[in-house]
Amino acid sequence: MRLFVALEIPAEIRNGLAALIESLRALAQQERDKRPRWARPENLHVTLKFIGDAHATKLAGIRTALSAVRSDRPVDLAFRGLGFFPNERRPKVFWAGIEASGNLQSLAEDIETELEAFGVAREQRAFAPHLTLARFEPPGLHEKLRAAIQKEITRDFGSLHTREFHLFESKTKSSGAEYTRMASFPFATEA
């Protein structure tokens, strides 16, 4: 099974992002640009740790590790701004930005540390919170799509105050990836 740890986002944020994705998807189709692979709005989440393939026998250990993660306060996130990895000239990923309270970074690090003790490899890249809205294959961006995104570049989608994260399983289907929440882990009490 393929697993990851993430924060869920509220419906009102998801709906705003879904409307943006749909309008940009329609523009890309109008311009016959087949490069963007758009995220399914119901799958949008903030990944804290991609675990990858894990045998079912590791599941109990993974749950034990995640249940040990604690923070002295909830995490606050503001979803605003749009951008690209690695850059706008030849984008591979189109994302919505996240401004987070300082403890999001330490929460992700604590998850890494706890899971590493159960044999889950540590991520080599630095943690960079974002919401992936589309992937471009091959890298590149149609000029009309670029102009439409520029009009929305500073858009504010809303905020989230949360005290729990979740373990998800990802299953690949012909219609795309399907995510199932397997467990929830409260990490902070309300101050």
N, C-alpha and C positions, 0 to 999 in steps of 0.2 A: 504494500500500500504506500502511496505517496502522501506525505504529511507536511503540514506547515503550521506555524503559530501566527496568529494575527489578531488585530483589533477589528471589530465590526463597525461599520459606519451607519449613522441614523438614516432613516428613510428620506427625510427632507434633503439631506446632502446627496444621497444616492439619486433622488429624482432630478435635482438640478444638474448633476453630472450626466444622467441619462439623456436629458433634453439636449445638452451640449453635444454629446456623442452622436445622437440621432441627426442633429442639424449638420454636423460635419460629415457624417457618413453619407447623407443625401447629397451634399456638395461633391464629395469624392466620387460618388456614383455618376453624378451629372457630368463630371469631368473625365469619366472613365479611368479614374486612377485606382488601380487594383492593389496598390502597395499596402495601404493601411489594413491591418487586421484589428478591428475594433474590439475593445473589451465588452463583455456582457455586463450591463449595469448590476445585475443581481450578484455578480462575482466580485465586485469592487470591495476591497478591504485594505488594511494597512499591515503589510507583512512585517513581522518582528523576527521571524526565523524560518527559513526554508529548511526542512529536515530532509526531504527527499524520500527515496525508497527505504522503507523500514519493514522488517519482517514482523508479523503479528506477535511473535514472542517478545519483541522489544516494547510493545505498547504499554504494558504495565510499568516498566521502568521509565518510559517517557512521561507518563502521567504522574508518577511519583516525583520526578525531577521538576516538572512544571508546577506541581502543587507546593513546592518549597519556595517559589519565587515570591518575594514581598517587596513592597515599597512603602515609604512613610506617608505617601499621599497619592491621590488619583493622578492620572495623566490628562492634560488638557491639550487639545489639538485644534488648530484653525486651518481650514482647507481653503487656500487661496493661491491664485496665480497659476500660470501654465508654463510649461517649458519642455525641453527636449534633452535626451541623452544620445550621443555625446554632445551634440550641438545642433543648432537650427539649420545649418547649411546641409548636413547629411544626417538627418535624424534617424535613429533606430527605434527610439521609444519617445512617445508623446505622453506627458504626465501632468497631473494636477499637484501643485505643491502643498506642503504641510509645514506649518509653523507649530512647534511643539514645546511644551514645558520641558525644562532641563532633565527631568527624571525619565523621559521616554528613552533617551540614550542609555541610561543606566539600567532601565528595565530590559531593554534588548540585550545588553551585556550580561545581565544576571541570567537571562534565559539561555544564552550561549554557554555560560559557565556551568549551569546546572545540567544541561543536556550533554555537555562534553564528558561529564563524569559517567554518563550512561552510554558512551561510545558514539555519540553523534559528532561528526566532524565540525570544527569551528569554521565559520565563514571567513574567507580571506579578504573580502572587500569590506570597506568601511560601511557602517549602517547609514543609509540615506533614506529617510522616510518619504514616501511619495505614493500616489495612486497611478498605476499605469492605465492610460486611456486607450492607447493604440500602439502597435508595433509596426514598423515599416520594413518590408522585404521586397526588393532591395531597399537600402536606405535612400531616403529622398522625400521631397515634399512638393506637391503641385503648388504653383504660385497662388492660385485662388484659395486653396486650402490654407496656405501660409497667411494670406491677408485676412481670412476669416478668423483664424486663431489669434492674430495680432490684435484684433478688435476686442477679444475676450481675455487678453494676457494677464490682466490684473483682477479678474473676476473673483469675488468672494462667494464661496459655496456654503459657508456655515462653520459651526464649531462642535466639538465633542468633549465631554467630560466623562471619563470612564475609570472604573475600578476593577475591570476584569478583561482578560484576554481569552482566546479560544484556540483549541486544537482542531484543525480541519483535515479531512481527507480529500484529495483531488483525484477524480476519475475522469479519464479522457473518453469522450463519447463522440460519435459522428457529428453531433450538433455543437461540440466544443467541450471545454472542461466543465465539470460539475463538482461543486464543493459541498461537502456535508460536514456540519459541525459535530464533532465527536465528544467534546468535553469543554467545559468553561472553568476558568480558574480566577477567582477573586484574588487580587494582589494587594489591595489597599482598603483601609476602612475610611469612611468619610471623616474629615477633620472637624 
